[in-house]
């Protein structure tokens, strides 16, 4: 049976939920490079990071801060470190909450988007005036991936479209069994059904 994979996002439609803001350094200034946590590569961070609660509400075990940075509750952390130890880094963050939370950094970048099976893909071209982006995805709608290209990765970002955080079915099921709140899963495996 082929492996299944799911895009992991923040369920923004949960009623009464909190909303997290922009990551800040220890002086309360916006951190310079929040994108490093979405690059699909290991990163260094020795700074103390704070994330304010932009809109108070029900705390979630999985949510996104600004820049779609995944933030997980301490009870979700062992799921990722046990099932995908080579695929993730966890960075402690301070929230307006007594509970421990972490930024979840996926350290693997996998070239696996199936352009043909996806609903629509558009690449940056020279005419767009951003030479550093030429050849990468400008947009991906209805993303589908080729699971054969994934290899052993269980948590990863998709090459050229790092906004997508993808997890294996094993990770999805572990999160569901643990009752992790706030996570939304969209099947991205193979051709659309």
C-alpha positions as CSV (number, residue, x, y, z in Angstrom):
1,X,0.0,0.0,0.0
2,X,1.5,3.4,-1.0
3,X,2.4,5.9,1.7
4,X,0.0,8.8,2.2
5,X,1.0,12.3,3.0
6,X,-0.9,15.3,4.3
7,X,-0.4,19.1,4.2
8,X,-0.5,20.2,7.8
9,X,-2.0,23.6,8.4
10,X,-3.5,25.6,11.2
11,X,-7.3,25.2,11.5
12,X,-8.2,28.9,11.3
13,X,-11.9,28.2,11.5
14,X,-12.0,26.9,15.1
15,X,-14.4,29.1,17.0
16,X,-12.9,31.1,19.9
17,X,-9.3,30.2,19.2
18,X,-6.3,32.3,19.9
19,X,-4.2,33.9,17.1
20,X,-0.5,34.2,17.5
21,X,1.5,37.3,16.3
22,X,5.0,38.1,15.0
23,X,8.0,36.3,16.6
24,X,10.0,38.8,18.7
25,X,13.6,38.7,20.1
26,X,14.4,39.2,23.8
27,X,14.2,43.0,23.4
28,X,10.7,42.8,22.0
29,X,11.8,43.6,18.4
30,X,10.6,41.5,15.4
31,X,13.2,38.8,14.7
32,X,15.2,39.5,11.5
33,X,14.8,36.3,9.6
34,X,11.6,34.3,10.5
35,X,11.8,32.6,7.1
36,X,14.7,30.5,8.3
37,X,12.1,28.4,10.2
38,X,10.3,27.7,6.8
39,X,13.2,27.0,4.6
40,X,13.2,23.2,4.9
41,X,16.7,23.2,6.3
42,X,18.3,23.0,9.7
43,X,18.8,26.4,11.3
44,X,20.6,27.9,14.3
45,X,18.8,29.9,16.9
46,X,20.3,30.8,20.3
47,X,18.1,33.8,20.8
48,X,15.2,33.7,23.1
49,X,12.0,34.0,21.0
50,X,8.7,35.4,22.2
51,X,5.5,35.1,20.3
52,X,2.7,37.4,21.5
53,X,-0.9,36.3,21.5
54,X,-2.4,38.7,19.0
55,X,-6.0,37.8,19.7
56,X,-6.8,36.0,23.0
57,X,-8.8,32.9,22.9
58,X,-8.6,29.1,23.4
59,X,-4.9,28.0,23.3
60,X,-4.2,25.3,20.7
61,X,-1.7,22.5,20.6
62,X,-0.9,23.3,17.0
63,X,-1.1,26.8,15.5
64,X,0.7,29.2,13.2
65,X,2.3,32.4,14.2
66,X,3.0,35.1,11.7
67,X,4.7,33.9,8.5
68,X,2.8,30.6,9.0
69,X,5.4,29.4,11.5
70,X,4.2,26.2,13.1
71,X,4.0,26.4,16.9
72,X,3.4,23.2,18.9
73,X,2.5,22.6,22.5
74,X,5.0,20.5,24.6
75,X,2.6,17.5,24.5
76,X,3.0,17.4,20.7
77,X,6.8,17.7,20.7
78,X,7.5,14.0,21.6
79,X,5.4,12.8,18.7
80,X,7.7,14.6,16.2
81,X,11.0,13.9,17.9
82,X,10.1,10.2,18.3
83,X,8.6,9.5,14.9
84,X,10.7,11.9,12.8
85,X,13.9,12.7,14.7
86,X,15.9,13.5,11.5
87,X,13.2,15.7,10.0
88,X,12.6,18.3,12.7
89,X,14.1,20.8,15.1
90,X,12.3,22.3,18.1
91,X,13.0,25.8,19.3
92,X,11.4,26.9,22.7
93,X,9.2,30.0,22.5
94,X,7.7,32.1,25.2
95,X,4.0,32.7,24.7
96,X,1.4,34.5,26.9
97,X,0.7,31.0,28.4
98,X,2.1,29.1,31.3
99,X,2.5,26.0,29.0
100,X,5.7,25.3,27.1
101,X,5.6,25.7,23.3
102,X,8.1,25.3,20.4
103,X,8.6,26.5,16.9
104,X,8.6,23.3,14.7
105,X,11.2,23.6,12.0
106,X,11.1,20.9,9.3
107,X,14.7,20.3,8.3
108,X,14.0,18.4,5.0
109,X,13.2,19.9,1.7
110,X,11.8,17.4,-0.8
111,X,11.3,17.9,-4.6
112,X,8.0,16.0,-4.9
113,X,5.2,18.3,-6.2
114,X,3.4,16.6,-9.0
115,X,2.7,19.5,-11.4
116,X,0.4,17.4,-13.6
117,X,-1.7,16.0,-10.8
118,X,-1.9,19.4,-8.9
119,X,-4.9,21.6,-9.7
120,X,-2.7,24.5,-10.9
121,X,0.9,25.4,-10.7
122,X,2.6,28.6,-11.9
123,X,6.3,29.2,-12.0
124,X,8.2,32.5,-11.6
125,X,9.5,33.6,-15.0
126,X,12.1,36.3,-16.1
127,X,9.2,38.6,-17.0
128,X,8.1,38.7,-13.3
129,X,11.3,40.7,-12.6
130,X,12.5,38.5,-9.7
131,X,15.5,36.7,-11.1
132,X,16.3,34.9,-7.8
133,X,12.9,33.2,-8.0
134,X,12.9,32.1,-11.7
135,X,12.1,28.4,-11.9
136,X,10.5,28.1,-8.5
137,X,6.8,28.0,-7.9
138,X,4.9,31.3,-7.8
139,X,1.7,29.5,-6.8
140,X,0.5,26.0,-6.2
141,X,-3.3,25.3,-5.9
142,X,-4.7,21.9,-5.1
143,X,-1.2,20.6,-4.5
144,X,-0.5,16.9,-5.1
145,X,2.8,15.2,-4.5
146,X,4.5,12.1,-5.8
147,X,5.1,9.9,-2.8
148,X,7.8,7.9,-4.6
149,X,10.0,11.1,-4.5
150,X,9.6,11.5,-0.7
151,X,11.9,8.7,0.4
152,X,12.1,8.3,4.2
153,X,11.0,11.8,5.1
154,X,8.0,12.0,7.5
155,X,8.0,15.8,8.0
156,X,9.2,18.1,5.2
157,X,8.8,21.3,3.2
158,X,8.2,21.0,-0.5
159,X,10.9,22.2,-2.8
160,X,10.1,25.5,-4.6
161,X,6.9,26.0,-2.4
162,X,8.2,26.0,1.1
163,X,4.9,27.4,2.4
164,X,3.6,23.8,2.5
165,X,4.5,21.7,5.5
166,X,3.8,18.0,4.8
167,X,3.6,15.1,7.2
168,X,3.3,11.4,6.8
169,X,0.1,9.5,7.6
170,X,2.0,8.1,10.7
171,X,2.5,11.6,12.1
172,X,-1.1,12.6,11.3
173,X,-2.5,9.5,13.1
174,X,-0.2,10.0,16.1
175,X,-1.4,13.6,16.4
176,X,-5.1,12.6,16.1
177,X,-4.6,9.8,18.7
178,X,-3.0,12.3,21.1
179,X,-5.9,14.7,20.6
180,X,-3.7,17.6,19.3
181,X,-6.0,20.6,18.8
182,X,-5.7,23.1,16.0
183,X,-4.3,20.9,13.3
184,X,-5.9,20.5,9.9
185,X,-4.8,17.8,7.5
186,X,-5.3,17.8,3.7
187,X,-4.4,14.7,1.7
188,X,-1.8,15.6,-1.0
189,X,-0.9,12.1,-2.1
190,X,-0.9,11.3,-5.8
191,X,-3.5,12.2,-8.3
192,X,-6.6,14.1,-7.1
193,X,-9.6,11.8,-6.4
